[in-house]
């Protein structure tokens, strides 16, 4: 069938002459080369009122019912980012939350996502405005300037943002700054802020073109940020500068009440060194392994951490992940969650959907090709918390704590087969103590700087 179509098209091209557009003769040849079978008609009839995923679902996939894990980190409570792209923030805080619950013997406990998200949006606004100033001498069609105005602000991000925001602004408990509607539903607020930032970006470029003094431009930028701050207080609330908090044990008993600032609360509840205690890993087979890379503007705070990572083969990453889970330590993890995800079972498996049989074609691109062509990239962050090992110590499947609420997936968790993990896992952040010395040495390299439009820039949402 495929060869017949190919030969027919080649014949048409050789006789009709090559055309940049589809001519009437070429369309006629295309139509005549495709024959509709009774099976095709049955599939077309079914697809008229049924989703592709429903029809392509593999009914005999054993991964959908296997929920056993040999090693798992306990957790208490599932978070819910709702209609926002803050998975990176929820995931980073969930990693710290798990350690705080263990160290403090807490019951269900959450850090405030809204508190850090407030400062995330403020810092990203400054990042954009200052980048516009830094590149004011370049024309509007310069690729960097164009990228900046296309991407002035987002609610997505990476673990770097968690590092810098927590280090600079500290943490507060969820009840001290609770979620509001615009934290859970970020699109309208983000769209309005993006519009203002683009407007201000043009104003700053005009000031630079008019040879205004740097101090004058900087002062105007601060006025702009004050307006951003005001908008954020209206949408998200005013972040606290001090508060009282009562710590409660797992059985709900009050243990102590203290007066805190966000930074002193962070010092009390987060023991790990956020700047030095973590190593960022990536599996990107489109580039050489055992090299370090960093992505320009892939940061949350101007002058802060950019996403800087060691690119490693998957088997090396897995060994560090297994060691962390065995030590009851959760990890920041991100993947291309939309690929082969069965929302009814909460399972990510290459055998979930047989699109090839349904559509009569194949999808042969490997992971490297999917990255190069923007067909796959890191899209969602979750908390890696469990692995199921066979008798030889090889992983069979993995489990993550998600931030889509307790009713999604398997009681708020997702399960992924090891084969799926190979194809669609991208980023992992592990504590330095789980990283082999030889791998740590790779951090001494001068990282290769990738442009902001690199396929793997995409912040998790």
C-alpha positions as CSV (number, residue, x, y, z in Angstrom):
1,X,0.0,0.0,0.0
2,X,2.7,2.5,1.0
3,X,4.9,1.6,-1.9
4,X,2.0,2.0,-4.3
5,X,1.3,5.5,-3.0
6,X,5.0,6.4,-3.2
7,X,5.3,5.2,-6.8
8,X,2.1,7.0,-7.8
9,X,3.3,10.3,-6.4
10,X,6.8,9.9,-7.9
11,X,5.2,9.2,-11.3
12,X,2.9,12.2,-11.0
13,X,5.8,14.4,-10.1
14,X,7.9,13.1,-13.0
15,X,5.1,13.7,-15.5
16,X,3.6,16.9,-14.2
17,X,6.8,18.7,-13.3
18,X,7.8,19.7,-9.7
19,X,5.6,22.4,-8.2
20,X,6.0,24.3,-5.0
21,X,2.2,24.1,-4.5
22,X,-0.2,21.3,-5.1
23,X,-1.5,21.5,-8.6
24,X,-4.8,20.1,-9.7
25,X,-3.1,17.3,-11.5
26,X,-1.0,16.4,-8.5
27,X,-4.1,16.5,-6.3
28,X,-5.9,14.2,-8.7
29,X,-3.0,11.7,-8.5
30,X,-2.9,11.9,-4.7
31,X,-6.6,11.2,-4.6
32,X,-6.4,8.3,-7.0
33,X,-3.5,6.7,-5.1
34,X,-5.5,6.4,-1.9
35,X,-8.0,3.5,-1.8
36,X,-10.5,3.2,1.0
37,X,-11.0,-0.2,2.4
38,X,-14.0,-1.5,4.4
39,X,-11.8,-1.3,7.5
40,X,-11.0,2.3,6.7
41,X,-14.7,3.1,6.4
42,X,-15.4,1.4,9.7
43,X,-12.6,3.4,11.5
44,X,-13.8,6.7,9.9
45,X,-17.3,6.0,11.1
46,X,-16.1,5.3,14.6
47,X,-13.9,8.4,14.7
48,X,-16.8,10.6,13.7
49,X,-18.0,10.5,17.3
50,X,-15.1,9.0,19.3
51,X,-11.7,10.3,20.2
52,X,-8.6,8.9,18.6
53,X,-7.2,7.9,22.1
54,X,-10.4,6.0,22.9
55,X,-10.1,4.0,19.7
56,X,-6.4,3.5,19.9
57,X,-6.3,2.3,23.5
58,X,-4.6,-1.0,23.9
59,X,-7.0,-3.1,26.1
60,X,-4.5,-5.8,26.9
61,X,-1.8,-3.5,28.3
62,X,-0.7,-5.0,31.7
63,X,0.9,-1.8,32.9
64,X,-2.5,-0.3,33.6
65,X,-3.1,-2.6,36.5
66,X,0.4,-3.2,38.1
67,X,0.7,-0.9,41.1
68,X,3.4,-2.6,43.1
69,X,6.6,-0.8,43.9
70,X,9.6,-2.3,45.6
71,X,10.9,1.1,46.9
72,X,8.8,4.2,47.7
73,X,9.2,7.4,49.6
74,X,6.1,8.1,51.8
75,X,4.2,11.4,51.3
76,X,1.3,13.1,52.9
77,X,-1.2,15.0,50.9
78,X,-1.5,15.8,47.1
79,X,-1.3,19.4,45.9
80,X,-3.2,20.9,43.0
81,X,-1.9,23.5,40.7
82,X,-5.3,23.7,39.0
83,X,-5.4,25.9,35.8
84,X,-1.9,27.2,36.1
85,X,1.6,26.4,34.8
86,X,3.2,26.3,38.2
87,X,4.1,22.6,38.3
88,X,7.8,23.5,38.6
89,X,7.0,25.4,41.8
90,X,4.7,22.8,43.2
91,X,7.3,20.1,42.5
92,X,10.2,21.9,44.0
93,X,8.2,22.7,47.1
94,X,7.0,19.2,47.3
95,X,10.5,17.9,47.4
96,X,11.3,20.3,50.3
97,X,7.9,19.5,51.9
98,X,8.7,15.8,52.1
99,X,11.9,16.4,53.9
100,X,10.2,18.9,56.3
101,X,7.5,16.5,57.2
102,X,10.0,13.8,57.9
103,X,12.4,16.0,60.0
104,X,9.6,17.8,61.9
105,X,7.2,14.8,62.3
106,X,4.4,16.8,60.7
107,X,1.0,15.7,59.5
108,X,-0.3,17.0,56.2
109,X,1.7,20.2,55.5
110,X,2.3,22.5,52.5
111,X,4.4,25.5,51.8
112,X,2.6,28.4,50.2
113,X,2.9,28.3,46.4
114,X,1.2,31.7,46.0
115,X,3.9,33.4,48.1
116,X,6.7,32.4,45.9
117,X,4.7,32.7,42.7
118,X,4.1,36.4,43.6
119,X,7.9,37.0,43.6
120,X,8.4,34.8,40.6
121,X,6.2,37.0,38.5
122,X,7.9,40.2,39.9
123,X,11.4,38.8,39.3
124,X,10.5,37.6,35.8
125,X,9.1,41.0,34.9
126,X,12.5,42.5,36.0
127,X,14.3,39.8,34.0
128,X,12.5,40.9,30.8
129,X,12.7,44.6,31.3
130,X,16.4,44.4,32.1
131,X,17.1,42.1,29.2
132,X,15.3,44.7,26.9
133,X,17.7,47.4,28.3
134,X,20.7,45.1,27.8
135,X,19.8,44.5,24.2
136,X,18.4,48.0,23.4
137,X,21.1,48.6,20.8
138,X,20.0,45.7,18.6
139,X,17.2,46.0,16.0
140,X,13.7,44.7,16.7
141,X,14.2,41.8,14.3
142,X,17.3,40.6,16.0
143,X,16.6,37.1,17.1
144,X,17.3,37.7,20.8
145,X,15.1,40.8,20.9
146,X,12.4,39.1,19.0
147,X,12.5,36.1,21.4
148,X,12.2,38.5,24.4
149,X,9.1,40.2,23.1
150,X,7.5,36.9,22.2
151,X,8.2,35.6,25.7
152,X,8.1,38.5,28.2
153,X,6.6,36.4,31.0
154,X,5.2,33.0,31.8
155,X,4.0,31.0,34.8
156,X,6.2,28.0,33.8
157,X,9.7,27.4,35.0
158,X,12.3,25.0,36.4
159,X,14.0,24.1,39.6
160,X,16.4,27.0,39.2
161,X,13.5,29.3,40.0
162,X,12.8,27.4,43.2
163,X,16.4,27.7,44.2
164,X,16.7,31.4,43.7
165,X,13.3,32.4,44.9
166,X,13.5,30.4,48.1
167,X,17.1,31.6,48.8
168,X,16.1,35.3,48.3
169,X,12.5,35.4,49.7
170,X,12.2,32.4,52.0
171,X,9.1,30.4,52.6
172,X,5.8,30.6,54.4
173,X,3.2,27.9,55.3
174,X,0.2,27.6,52.9
175,X,-2.2,29.0,55.5
176,X,-0.2,32.2,55.9
177,X,-0.7,33.1,52.2
178,X,-3.4,30.8,50.7
179,X,-4.3,30.2,47.1
180,X,-6.5,32.7,45.4
181,X,-8.5,32.4,42.1
182,X,-5.8,34.2,40.0
183,X,-3.1,31.9,41.4
184,X,-5.1,28.9,40.4
185,X,-6.2,30.4,37.1
186,X,-3.2,32.4,35.8
187,X,-4.0,33.0,32.1
188,X,-5.8,36.4,32.3
189,X,-3.4,37.9,34.8
190,X,-0.4,36.7,32.8
191,X,-1.9,38.0,29.5
192,X,-2.4,41.5,31.0
193,X,1.1,41.5,32.5
194,X,2.6,40.4,29.2
195,X,0.8,43.3,27.5
196,X,2.1,45.8,29.9
197,X,5.7,44.4,29.7
198,X,5.7,44.6,25.9
199,X,4.4,48.2,26.1
200,X,7.1,49.1,28.6
201,X,9.8,47.2,26.6
202,X,9.1,49.5,23.7
203,X,9.3,52.5,26.0
204,X,12.7,51.5,27.4
205,X,14.0,51.0,23.9
206,X,12.8,54.5,22.9
207,X,14.5,55.9,26.0
208,X,17.8,54.1,25.0
209,X,17.5,55.3,21.4
210,X,17.1,58.9,22.7
211,X,20.4,58.5,24.6
212,X,18.7,58.8,28.0
213,X,21.1,58.3,30.9
214,X,21.3,54.7,32.4
215,X,20.2,56.0,35.8
216,X,17.1,57.5,34.2
217,X,16.3,54.3,32.4
218,X,16.8,52.3,35.5
219,X,14.6,54.6,37.6
220,X,11.8,54.3,35.0
221,X,12.2,50.5,35.2
222,X,11.7,50.6,39.0
223,X,8.5,52.6,38.4
224,X,7.3,49.9,36.0
225,X,8.1,47.1,38.6
226,X,6.1,49.1,41.3
227,X,3.1,48.9,39.0
228,X,3.7,45.1,38.5
229,X,3.9,44.7,42.3
230,X,0.6,46.6,42.7
231,X,-1.2,44.4,40.1
232,X,0.2,41.2,41.8
233,X,-1.1,42.4,45.2
234,X,-4.6,42.8,43.7
235,X,-4.5,39.4,42.0
236,X,-2.6,37.3,44.5
237,X,-2.6,39.2,47.8
238,X,0.2,40.9,49.7
239,X,3.1,38.6,50.7
240,X,3.7,38.6,54.4
241,X,6.9,39.9,55.9
242,X,6.4,38.3,59.4
243,X,3.9,35.9,60.9
244,X,3.2,33.5,63.8
245,X,3.0,29.7,63.1
246,X,2.1,26.8,65.2
247,X,3.8,23.5,64.3
248,X,1.6,20.4,64.7
249,X,2.6,16.8,64.9
250,X,1.2,14.0,62.7
251,X,-1.7,13.4,65.2
252,X,-2.6,17.1,65.1
253,X,-1.2,18.1,68.5
254,X,0.2,21.6,68.8
255,X,4.0,21.3,69.4
256,X,5.2,24.9,69.4
257,X,4.3,28.4,68.2
258,X,7.0,30.8,66.9
259,X,7.3,34.2,65.3
260,X,8.9,34.1,61.9
261,X,10.0,36.0,58.9
262,X,9.8,34.1,55.6
263,X,13.6,33.7,55.7
264,X,13.8,32.5,59.3
265,X,10.9,30.0,58.6
266,X,12.9,28.7,55.6
267,X,16.0,28.3,57.8
268,X,14.0,26.3,60.3
269,X,12.1,24.1,57.9
270,X,14.5,23.6,55.0
271,X,17.9,22.2,56.0
272,X,19.4,21.5,52.6
273,X,21.7,23.9,50.8
274,X,19.7,25.0,47.8
275,X,22.6,26.6,46.0
276,X,25.2,23.8,46.4
277,X,23.3,20.8,47.5
278,X,21.6,19.9,44.2
279,X,22.8,18.8,40.8
280,X,20.7,19.2,37.6
281,X,20.8,16.3,35.1
282,X,19.4,16.0,31.6
283,X,18.9,13.2,29.1
284,X,19.3,14.7,25.6
285,X,20.5,12.2,23.1
286,X,20.6,14.9,20.4
287,X,23.8,16.2,22.0
288,X,27.1,14.6,23.3
289,X,26.9,13.0,26.8
290,X,29.1,13.8,29.7
291,X,29.1,17.5,28.8
292,X,27.6,20.5,30.7
293,X,25.2,22.9,29.1
294,X,23.4,26.1,30.1
295,X,20.5,27.8,28.4
296,X,20.5,31.6,28.0
297,X,17.6,33.4,29.8
298,X,16.4,30.0,31.2
299,X,16.2,31.6,34.7
300,X,13.7,33.4,37.0
301,X,15.9,36.0,38.7
302,X,18.2,38.4,36.8
303,X,21.8,37.3,37.7
304,X,20.5,34.1,39.3
305,X,20.8,30.5,38.3
306,X,20.3,29.5,34.7
307,X,19.3,25.9,34.0
308,X,22.8,24.4,33.9
309,X,22.9,20.7,33.6
310,X,25.1,17.6,32.9
311,X,23.9,15.7,29.9
312,X,24.0,12.0,30.8
313,X,23.0,8.6,29.4
314,X,19.7,7.3,30.9
315,X,21.3,4.4,32.7
316,X,23.5,6.7,34.8
317,X,20.6,9.0,35.7
318,X,18.6,6.0,36.8
319,X,21.2,4.8,39.2
320,X,21.2,8.2,41.0
321,X,17.4,8.2,41.1
322,X,17.3,4.7,42.5
323,X,19.9,5.6,45.2
324,X,17.8,8.7,46.2
325,X,14.6,6.7,46.4
326,X,16.2,4.0,48.5
327,X,17.3,6.8,50.9
328,X,13.7,8.0,51.1
329,X,14.6,11.2,49.3
330,X,12.2,12.6,46.6
331,X,13.4,14.3,43.5
332,X,12.4,17.1,41.1
333,X,11.7,15.3,37.8
334,X,10.3,16.5,34.5
335,X,9.1,14.8,31.3
336,X,6.9,15.1,28.2
337,X,3.8,14.0,30.1
338,X,1.4,14.3,27.2
339,X,2.9,11.5,25.3
340,X,1.1,8.1,25.6
341,X,-0.6,9.2,28.8
342,X,-3.8,7.3,29.7
343,X,-5.7,9.7,31.9
344,X,-8.2,7.0,32.8
345,X,-5.6,4.8,34.5
346,X,-2.9,7.3,35.4
347,X,-0.3,5.2,33.5
348,X,2.3,6.4,31.0
349,X,3.3,3.5,28.8
350,X,4.5,3.1,25.2
351,X,1.8,0.4,24.9
352,X,-1.1,2.5,26.0
353,X,-2.2,3.5,22.5
354,X,-1.7,1.9,19.1
355,X,-2.0,4.9,16.8
356,X,-0.1,3.1,14.0
357,X,-2.6,0.3,13.6
358,X,-5.5,2.7,13.8
359,X,-4.2,5.2,11.2
360,X,-2.4,2.7,9.0
361,X,1.0,4.4,9.3
362,X,4.0,4.5,11.7
363,X,5.8,7.0,13.8
364,X,9.5,6.0,13.7
365,X,11.3,9.1,15.1
366,X,13.7,8.3,18.0
367,X,14.1,10.6,21.0
368,X,16.9,12.6,19.5
369,X,14.9,13.3,16.3
370,X,11.9,14.3,18.3
371,X,14.0,16.8,20.2
372,X,15.6,18.3,17.1
373,X,12.2,18.7,15.4
374,X,10.4,20.2,18.5
375,X,8.2,17.1,18.6
376,X,9.1,16.4,22.2
377,X,10.5,18.4,25.1
378,X,10.1,18.7,28.9
379,X,6.6,19.9,29.5
380,X,5.7,19.0,33.1
381,X,7.4,18.7,36.4
382,X,6.5,16.1,39.1
383,X,8.0,14.6,42.2
384,X,9.8,11.3,41.6
385,X,9.1,9.1,44.6
386,X,9.1,5.3,43.8
387,X,10.7,2.7,41.7
388,X,9.9,-1.0,41.2
389,X,13.1,-3.1,40.8
390,X,13.3,-6.7,39.5
391,X,15.4,-9.3,41.2
392,X,18.5,-8.1,39.3
393,X,18.0,-4.5,40.5
394,X,16.8,-3.2,37.1
395,X,13.9,-0.8,37.1
396,X,10.5,-2.0,35.8
397,X,8.5,1.1,36.4
398,X,8.5,4.5,38.3
399,X,6.0,6.5,40.2
400,X,5.6,10.3,40.7
401,X,3.6,12.5,43.0
402,X,1.7,14.9,40.8
403,X,0.2,18.3,41.3
404,X,-3.1,17.8,39.5
405,X,-5.2,17.1,42.6
406,X,-6.0,13.9,44.5
407,X,-8.6,12.6,42.0
408,X,-6.3,12.6,39.0
409,X,-4.3,9.5,38.0
410,X,-3.9,7.0,40.7
411,X,-5.0,9.0,43.8
412,X,-2.9,11.9,42.6
413,X,0.1,9.9,41.4
414,X,1.2,8.7,37.9
415,X,2.9,5.5,37.0
416,X,5.4,5.2,34.1
417,X,6.9,2.1,32.6
418,X,10.7,2.1,32.4
419,X,10.5,2.0,28.6
420,X,8.4,5.2,28.6
421,X,10.9,6.7,31.1
422,X,13.7,6.1,28.6
423,X,11.8,7.9,25.8
424,X,10.1,10.9,27.5
425,X,12.0,11.6,30.8
426,X,14.2,14.8,30.4
427,X,15.3,16.5,33.7
428,X,16.1,15.2,37.1
429,X,17.5,17.2,40.1
430,X,19.3,15.1,42.7
431,X,21.1,15.8,45.9
432,X,24.8,16.1,45.4
433,X,25.4,13.2,47.8
434,X,23.9,10.7,45.3
435,X,26.1,11.8,42.4
436,X,29.3,9.8,41.7
437,X,32.5,11.7,42.1
438,X,33.4,11.3,38.4
439,X,30.1,12.9,37.4
440,X,30.6,15.8,39.8
441,X,33.9,16.5,38.1
442,X,32.0,17.3,34.9
443,X,30.6,20.4,36.7
444,X,34.1,21.8,36.4
445,X,33.7,22.2,32.7
446,X,32.8,25.5,31.1
447,X,29.2,24.9,30.1
448,X,28.2,25.2,26.5
449,X,25.7,28.1,26.3
450,X,22.6,27.3,24.3
451,X,20.3,30.1,22.9
452,X,16.9,30.9,24.5
453,X,15.1,29.4,21.5
454,X,16.8,26.0,22.1
455,X,14.2,23.1,21.9
456,X,14.9,22.2,25.6
457,X,14.4,25.7,26.9
458,X,10.7,25.1,27.6
459,X,9.9,25.6,31.2
460,X,7.7,23.0,32.9
461,X,4.0,23.8,33.3
